[in-house]
Amino acid sequence: MINICTVMMVVTSDDSPKPLLHQIFLKIMTLTIDNNWEEYMITCGGLISNVHLLLLSYIDRIWVCFAMFALNFNNVNVVTENRPFEDLNLSETVAVFLALVEELKRAQAQGVPLIVPRQLVARFTASGGTPSHRSAGS
């Protein structure tokens, strides 16, 4: 995600607004790198199994929503016909992003680990099994 943000910063002008996808990724990074996240991880015992897959699932869904947004004929017409940007429909992308923020903030507020469903783990692992965090010698 950091690499994607870096590329977006390089290819966009400093004078133009940051692309929405870049803003979303920066917010996700801010939520998961700050002191509150560190304290939250300590509260939860330092390890939340497969939390990276939960974040990846939201990021994956945001990518899909952006792709669907780009294919939406009405959105294409807004851009090609110079209609107001308020007519663009980003509601699905925003809904997924807000759901992620809400899930992270709720878990932090309650001091409980994020729950990663087994189906989600199976979707992102080739064998369908949960990756082991133990070394071979333990």
C-alpha positions in Angstrom: 0.0 0.0 0.0 2.9 2.3 0.8 4.3 1.7 -2.7 1.0 2.4 -4.4 0.7 5.7 -2.5 4.3 6.6 -3.5 3.5 6.0 -7.1 0.3 8.1 -6.9 2.3 10.9 -5.4 4.9 10.8 -8.2 2.4 10.8 -11.1 0.1 13.5 -9.8 0.8 17.2 -9.7 1.3 19.0 -6.3 -1.2 21.6 -7.6 -4.0 19.1 -8.2 -6.1 17.5 -5.5 -4.9 14.0 -4.3 -6.7 11.2 -6.0 -9.5 9.7 -3.9 -7.8 6.2 -3.9 -4.6 7.8 -2.6 -6.6 9.6 0.2 -8.3 6.3 1.2 -5.0 4.4 1.4 -3.4 7.2 3.4 -6.3 7.0 5.9 -6.0 3.3 6.2 -2.3 3.6 6.8 -2.8 6.3 9.4 -5.4 4.2 11.2 -3.0 1.2 11.4 0.4 2.9 12.1 -0.4 5.4 14.8 -0.1 5.2 18.6 -3.7 4.2 19.1 -3.1 1.1 16.9 0.0 0.2 18.8 -1.8 0.5 22.1 -4.7 -1.5 20.7 -2.4 -4.3 19.6 -0.8 -4.4 23.1 -4.3 -4.6 24.7 -5.1 -7.5 22.4 -2.0 -9.4 23.4 0.2 -8.2 20.5 -1.1 -10.5 17.8 -4.4 -10.6 16.0 -4.3 -13.6 13.8 -4.8 -12.8 10.1 -5.6 -9.1 10.6 -3.7 -8.4 7.4 -6.2 -10.5 5.5 -9.1 -8.5 7.0 -7.4 -5.2 5.8 -6.6 -6.8 2.4 -10.3 -7.8 2.0 -11.4 -4.2 2.5 -8.7 -2.9 0.2 -9.6 -5.5 -2.4 -13.3 -4.5 -2.2 -12.4 -0.8 -2.6 -10.4 -1.7 -5.8 -13.4 -3.5 -7.1 -15.7 -0.6 -6.3 -13.4 1.8 -8.1 -13.3 -0.5 -11.2 -17.2 -0.7 -11.2 -17.2 3.1 -10.8 -15.0 3.5 -13.8 -17.3 1.2 -15.9 -20.5 3.0 -14.8 -21.8 4.7 -18.0 -23.3 7.6 -16.0 -19.9 8.4 -14.4 -18.2 8.3 -17.8 -20.8 10.8 -19.1 -20.1 13.1 -16.1 -16.5 13.3 -17.1 -16.8 13.4 -20.9 -19.7 15.9 -20.8 -18.1 18.2 -18.2 -21.0 17.8 -15.8 -20.5 18.7 -12.1 -18.4 16.2 -10.2 -21.2 16.0 -7.6 -23.0 13.8 -10.1 -20.4 11.1 -9.8 -21.5 8.0 -7.9 -18.8 6.8 -5.4 -21.3 5.6 -2.8 -20.2 1.9 -2.8 -16.5 2.8 -2.5 -17.2 5.3 0.3 -19.5 2.7 2.1 -16.8 0.0 2.1 -14.2 2.5 3.4 -16.5 3.8 6.1 -17.2 0.2 7.1 -13.5 -0.5 7.6 -13.0 2.7 9.6 -16.0 1.8 11.8 -14.8 -1.8 12.4 -11.3 -0.6 13.3 -12.6 2.1 15.7 -15.2 -0.1 17.3 -12.6 -2.8 18.1 -10.1 -0.3 19.4 -12.8 1.4 21.6 -13.8 -2.0 23.1 -10.3 -3.3 23.4 -11.2 -6.5 21.7 -9.4 -8.3 18.8 -10.7 -7.9 15.3 -12.5 -11.1 14.2 -11.4 -12.5 10.9 -13.9 -15.0 9.5 -12.6 -18.4 8.4 -14.2 -17.8 5.0 -12.1 -14.7 4.5 -8.9 -16.6 5.5 -9.8 -19.4 3.0 -10.3 -16.9 0.2 -6.8 -15.5 0.5 -4.9 -18.7 1.2 -4.2 -21.3 -1.5 -4.8 -24.4 0.7 -7.8 -22.9 2.5 -5.9 -23.4 5.8 -4.9 -20.8 8.3 -1.2 -19.9 8.0 0.9 -20.8 11.1 2.7 -18.1 13.0 4.9 -20.6 14.9 8.4 -21.5 13.8 9.2 -25.1 12.8 11.2 -25.7 15.9 8.6 -24.7 18.5 
